[in-house]
Amino acid sequence: MADQFSFTDGGNVIIEEGKKGLNPGLIVLLVVGGLVLLFLVGNYALYAYAQKTLPPRKKKPVSKKKMKRERLKQGVSAPGE
């Protein structure tokens, strides 16, 4: 904290002399923010590419036991009973 201040004789004018350049905290923040943004854009690009090129997922076959339960819930008797 070696900032230097100059005071004028007649008033409250303060001139700050010292820090020149970018704040290291700002540089870290910009680098981390850039990496996060790059990560998000890359994920979106991969997602969009996968949606276009990959075939849709196959649905799992429903077991006969589950089909029977659903029919009984709806009030329709299962065939063979």
Buried (B, 14 or more C-beta within 10 A) or exposed (E): EEEEEEEEEEEEEEEEEEEEEEEEEEEEEEEEEEEEEEEEEEEEEEEEEEEEEEEEEEEEEEEEEEEBEEBEEEEEEEEEE
